[in-house]
Amino acid sequence: MSSLLFVIRAPAVILLTLATGLALLIAAPVTLVWNRPRIACRRWTMFMWGRSVLWVCGYRLEIVGQIPSPPYFLVCNHVSTADIFALAAATGGRFVGKAELARWPLVGKIISGIGTILIDDIANLSHDI
């Protein structure tokens, strides 16, 4: 039964993610000019994407405590992929990820397009710096 659910839910998550990227692309011409609408659009889109994916996967989001008012910097180490959706649904915020993710086919374009901040692995930098 779980295999059947995966076969149904995985394409739905992919379609929701692609629709989110498309929504941001459509909104881009309007939001490129003004900073506030761009931030509001990205936050709302991330919020709705997270909520939609959690719903499709059959998860229920329960927020305990207060989420700070923006701007804030939330640091957490996710344990599963579902944590990403829960954080997006709860905060609508941007994510930070490894720069190598940008090289992944399709995924790289999507995460770059939604405003993910990509950083290099400092531990692998040369000592000559």
Buried (B, 14 or more C-beta within 10 A) or exposed (E): EEEEEEEEBEEBBEEBBEBBBEBBEEBEEEBEEEEEEBBEBBBEBBBBBBBBBBBBBEBEEEEEEEEEEEEEEEEEEEEEEBEBBBBBBBBBBBBEBEEEBBEEEEEBEBBBBBBBEBEEEEEEEEEEE
